[in-house]
């Protein structure tokens, strides 16, 4: 069934857990957003390069946002046909014998396992790439678990179940324990060629395979909202709950990028570039995941700090006590639009938390290069927008070298709402950039919930709800200018690499001494 024409409307709910907030969205079977609500989630950094969250905060955020989204939609919980989930990949939740969370969840952005990732690459890199289709870096669950084995062995010993972030949150509604194939690939412990947890990969870190969950389809109904969960969350007991998948897979699907060759650019906590393909492209410079659409994959690579860098600039330089964060973002965006391309000779490298592609270096640091007395706050914003776009071009170059060109791309994530930033991305990447009406992962999760309960015939039918509302085309003159500036961006990055490593080492020495 599908709520078109004279058919009654059907309501679906998607819940996405981002790096800094959880968002719940109510979507109609016509693809219209009826209501949404979000709640902030605190990330803790108890040591340098650590990023952790308390899973209980996720549950509290869900219980806060569900009633608000329903109220904004003007419907009761009994009108929701199904719920589904998404969240960032790689983040493990370790649970003990009695269902207790044993420690805070280590996020994908955490860099503590750099040594473990390097050792795994040196000792088993080729084999890991062969089986998992990906290479070990601190982003992945496998090095994180190895770090825990070496530094918190008592936690590992007590672990009975490993959940991935969205699966733990979903289980609070249903009590289920499963994951989907995309999340399994994201652990680096899954044999993507045989579709099973890999004995060989688990053995590399001495991990007990019995703690890893069964695998199911992202669109499978894995349970129903329990009575206790209904009372806590505001959902109706018995509501079907669909498995869901990782945020980038669900966003790619929700944006309408569901055919081979479709590109997607994401301006969220991290910035990413991905392309849909019929087969994974196995290369150390790329990350490969199954797409939510059966039979398709997406290859992706990205920069660690995107919207997180944007928020950092706002919080440090543009926020006054008691002021509204959204208003500050709007003011920053307006400022950036008043500054000419190049920010009068100011460059920004967005390595606030090390960097992924193409450097895979957790010790790189962010910088503004070229500051003069002529520069003001508006120049900082413009340079940040451009610096993140340059980091994405660094990523895009990998696809081009591998013979995977992207002619145009859909743009998603919170940063996609800025027309100024979209145009900068189009000019620096020399790509036509399309903006879907709704760019939130929670929207894609809601559509997937509809696939799971038969509201949509299949994933392609659901993705047809993704309407494009704006297009940014590259300007040839600005493309040529940014080509020249990108060369300087690369030279500055290379020249500062050893300096960054030295500064990172000093910071660790000071932290240890303190």
N, C-alpha and C positions, 0 to 999 in steps of 0.2 A: 504494500500500500504506500501511497505518497500523498501528502496533504496538498494537492493542487486541485484547481478547478472547483467542483462542488464538494470535494471530499473534506471531512472534518480535519482541522489542524491537529497535528501531533507535536508534543513538546518533548525536547531532549535536553539532557544536562551534560556538560563537559566540565571537568575539574582539572586544572593544570597547576602544577607546582613548579614555579620558576625559582631562580636562584635567590631572589629577594622577596618574593611574595607568592601567595596562592590566589588563583582566580577561578571563580565559579561562574559559568555562563549558561543561560537558558536560551535555546535556539529552536525555532519552529522547523517543521519539515519542509518549509519553503526556503530555508537558509537565512531567515531573518532573526536577528538578535533581539530577544524580548527583555532580557534582564541580565545584569552581571554585577558582581561584587568582588572586591579583592581585599586581602589582609596581608600586611607585611610579615615577613619571617626573618628573624635575626640570624645572621651568620657570625659565628664566633671564630676568632683567630688567636687561640691561647699561645701560639708560638709563631715565629716567622715562617711564612709560606704555608701556614695551616688554614684550612677553611672547613668548618664543621657546623652542623645544625642538629637541633634536638628534634627527633621525629614527633614527639608529643606536640611540638609547636605546629607541625603540619596539621595534625588532627584538630587542634583548637582553631586553626585558621579555617578548616573545612566547616566546622560547626558554626563558625561566625558568618561565613559568606553564603552558605546555602540558603538560610532563611531570608537574607537580604536580596539575593538574586531572585528568589521566588516572589518576594514582595514587589520588587521592581517590575517583574513580569506580570504581576496581577493574577497569578494562578496559585492554586494549592498544590501541595506535594503529591496529591493523588493524580494530578494531570501529567506528571513526568512518566514517559513511557520507558525510559532507560537512562542509566548514568554510565559514563566512561571516564577514563583518566589518562593523563600524560604527565611526564616530569622529565627532568634531565637524566640522561643515561649515566651508567657507571656507579652511581652512589649506593653503596651497600648498607643495609640495616641488619645488624647481627642480633639474633634473638636467642634467648636461653631456653632451658627446659620448660619453664612455666610461662613462656610467651613474653618474657621481660626483655626490653631493649637493653643490651649490654654496654653500649657506649654511644656517644654521638655519631651521627652518620658523616663519613668523610665525603666531601663533595668532589665533583669532577674537576673543579678548579684548584683543588688542594695540590701542593707541589712537594709535600714531604717525602714522597716515595721516589724521588729522582735517582738516588743511588740504587734502589732496588730495580727500577726500570732499566737503568744502564747495565746492571749485571745481567738481567734477563735478556737484554738485547745482545750483549757480548757472548753469553753462553748458549742461548737458544733462539736468537733472533730469526734465523731463516726458518726454523721449524714452527715457531709461533706464527710467523707470517703465512706459512703454508697452510696451517690448520685453521687459524682464526681469521685470516685474510687481513690482519692488521698488525701493527708493530707496537711493542710496549712503550708507553710513556706514563708519566704520573697521572694522566687523566683517567687511565683504565683501572678497573677493579682489581685485576690480577696483581699489579705492583702494590696497590694499597693493602691487599690482604697479606702479601709477603711482608710488608712493613709491620703490620699488626703481629704477625707470627714472631718477628724479631724483637719487637718492642713491647708488645702487650700479649704475651703467650697465654696468660690466664684468661683473657677474653676469648681467644680462639678456642681454647680448651673447653670453655663453657658454651660455645656456639652450637646450637642444634639446627637452626634454620638461617639461611641467608635470604633476605628479601632485597629486591631493588626498590628504590624509593617509592615509585608510584604503586608498586605491588603491595608494599607494607601499608600505605595509606588506604588503598582499596580494601585490603583485608580487614581494616577496622570496621568496614561496613558489613562484610560478608563472612569473615573468618577463613577465607580461602588461602591457599598457598600455591600459586602458579606464577609463571612469567611468560612473556611472549618471545619469539625468536629474535627480534631486534634487540631487546634488552639482554638476552642471553649472549648474543654476539658482543654486546658492549662490555661484558665482564672479561673478555679475553680468555675465558675458560671453556668456550663452546666450539666444537668442531663444526664449522659452518658448511663443510662439504658433506658431512654425514648426518647433520642435524641432530646432534646429541652432545651432552656434556663430555668433554674429552678427558679420558684417563691420563693421556700423556701430558696435557697442559696442566691439569690439577697436580700431577706428580712433580712438575717443575717447581712448585711452591709447597709441596707436601700438604695439599688441601683435600679434605674429606668430601668426596663427591656426594655423599648422602645428605649433606647440608644444603645442596643446591636444588631449587624447585623444579617440579614438572613443567614442561613446555606446552603451551597452547596457542591458538590463533589469537591475534589482537582483537578480532571481532567475536570471539566466543563469549557466551554468557557464562560467567564463572561462579555466580552465586546471586543471592538476593539480599536486600537490606534487612538486617536482623531487627528484632523488636528493640533491643537495647540501643543499637546504632540509630534507629529511627528517632527514639526519644532524645538522643544527644544531638543529632544533626539536623533535625527538621524534615528529613525525607520520610516517605511512607514505607512502612515495613512491607517487604515482599517485592519492592521495586527491582526489576532486573538490573544487574551490574555487569557491564561488558569489560573485558580485560584491559583494553587500551594498549598503548605502546609509548616509546620514548618521544620527547617533545619535538625533535627535529623531523622525525618520520611523520608525526601527526600534523605538524605545521606544513610540511611539504604537501601532504595530502589535502589539508584544509585550504591551502592557497590555490589548489587546482593544478599543481605540477605533478601530473600522473601519467605522462607519456615519455618514452625515451627521448632524451635530448633536452627536456625541460630543465631550466636552471632555477635555482632559488637562492636569494641572498637574504641573510638574517642579521638584522641589527638589534640584537638582544644583549643579555649579559655578556655573552661572547658573540663575536661576529663570525659568520660562516658563509661559505659558498658551496653549493651542492649541485649535482646533475643526476637526473634519473637515467638509468640504463637497464638493459635486459640482463646483463651479467655484471658481477663485481669487477672493478678494475684494480687488480692487486698490485700495489706499488707502495714502497715504504713511505712515500710522501702523502698518501691518501688514506682516508678511513672509509670502510665499506660497511653498510648495513642493509638488511632487507627493508624494502619499503612496505608500508602497510598494504599496498595494492599487491595481491598475489602475483608472483612471477617477476616482479621488478625489484631492482636494487637502487640505492643511491650512493654515490661516492661523494664524500664531503671532506673539507678541510677548513681550518679556521684560525682566527686570532683569539687569544684568551680574553682580552678586555675590550668591550665595545660599549654597550649601555652602562656597564659598571664603571668605565672610565668617565663617561658622560655624567653619571651620578656623582662620582668623586669630585669632578670639577665644580658641579653645582654646590655640593655640600661644603667644600673648602673655600670657595671664592664668591658664591652668589647667594647663599642662604643667610638670611638674617633671622635671629631668634623670633619664633612665633609666626614666621611667614609661611606661605603655602608653597610646597615643593613643586606642584604643577605650574603655578604661576612663574616660579623661577625658571623652570625649563622653557616656558613660552617666551620669557624675556630673553633668555640665552639664544633661542632660535632666531628671534627677531634681530638680535645683535649680529649673529653670524651672517645673516642675509645682507647686512650693510657693508660687509668687508669684501674686497675684491679677491678673486682666486689667488692663492698663494700667501694670503694673510701678510702681505708686505714682507716676504722673506722669512716667515716663521714656519718651522717644521715641528711636528709632534710625533714621537714614536710611542704607541700605546701599550708599552710592556710593563704595566703596573703589577702584573702577577706572572712575570716570566712570559714566555711566548711559545706557542705551538708552531704551526706551519709558517714558513718553511724551515724554521731554525731549530725547533724542538729543544729549546734552551730555557730551563727554569730560572736561570741567573740573569737574564736580560732585564734591564730596568727602563722605565719610561723617561722621557725627557722632552723639553722644549728647546729647540736648537735655533739660534739666530735672533734672540731677544734683543731689542734696542729700546731706547726711551720713547720711540714712536709707537710702541705697542701698548695696547690696553686690553681690558677684559674681553672685548668683542673679538680681538685678534686671537685670543686664547681659544675661544669657542670655535671660530672658523678653522684654526689650525688643528684642533681636536677632531672636528668632522673630517677634515682632509686626511689627517694622519691615520684614522681608522679606515678610511677608504683606501689609502695606500697599503695598509696592512692586508686588506681584502684583495687588492690587486696582486700583492705578493702571493696570496693563496691562488688566485685565478691563473697566474702564470703557470702553476703546476699542471692545471688541466690542459692548458694550451700546449705545453711541451709534450704531454702524453697523448696528444691528438684527440682531445675531448673538448672542442670549442663550444661555447655557449653564445648564441646569437642574441638572445634576450633572456631576461630572468624576472621572475616575480619576487617582490621584496616584502619581507615580513618582519615581525618584531616591533617593539615599541618605537625604535628609532625611525621606522618606516613612515610614521605619521608626519615627519618633518619634510615639507616640500624642498626646503633648502638642502637638507642632507641627501634626499633622493637624487636631486640633480647633480650634486657633487659625486655621488656614487656612479651615476650614469656617465659623467664626463671622465672620471679617473679610470673606470673600468672599460670605457668605450662600449657600453652595452645599453640597449633599450631596457628600461626598468619599469615593470608593470606593478601597480598597487592594487591588491584585492580589497574589497570593501571591508572585510574583517581579517585581521592579521594575527589574532591570538590563537595559541595552541588549544585553549579551551574550546574554541569554535570547532576545530578539527576533531577534538575528543567527542563533542556532542554529535557531530556527523557520524563518527564511527559507532557511537552508541546506537544511532539509527540503523546503520548497516547490521549491527548485531541482532536487533529485534525485528528486522524485516521492513522497517519504514522505507528504506531505500533498497532497490534491487541488488546493488553491489557498490563497491567503492567508487567506480567511475560515475555512477548516478549521483552519489553523495557529493563528489567533488564538483559536479556541475553547478552546485549552489554557490561556488566561489566566483563572485562578480568582480570584474576589474573596473575600477573607478577613476584611475589616473595613470598617465604614462609620462615618463621622463626620457627624452631622447638625447643622446650625446651631441654636444655642439662641437663641430670640427676644430674651431679655433681654441676652445678650452681643452679639448683632447690633446692637441699639440703642445699647449702650455704645460699641462699636467704630465705629459710624457717626459718633458725636460726636468720638471720638478721631481718626478719619481726617481730619476737617476741620482739626484742629490740626496733624496731620502735614503736610497740604498747605500750610497757612499757614507753617509753619516752613521747609518746602522752598523756597517762594517767597521768603521773607524772607532766606534765607541764600545765594541764588543769586549775587549780586554779590560777597559775601564769598568764596565758593568760587572764583570766577573770579580774584579778586585773590590769594588764597593760592596758586593753581596757577601764576599768573604769577610770583610771588616764588620759588617752588620752582624753576622753570625758570631764572630769572636766577641763582640760587645755583649750580645745577648747571653752567651755562655758565661762571660765574666760577671754579668749582673746577677 
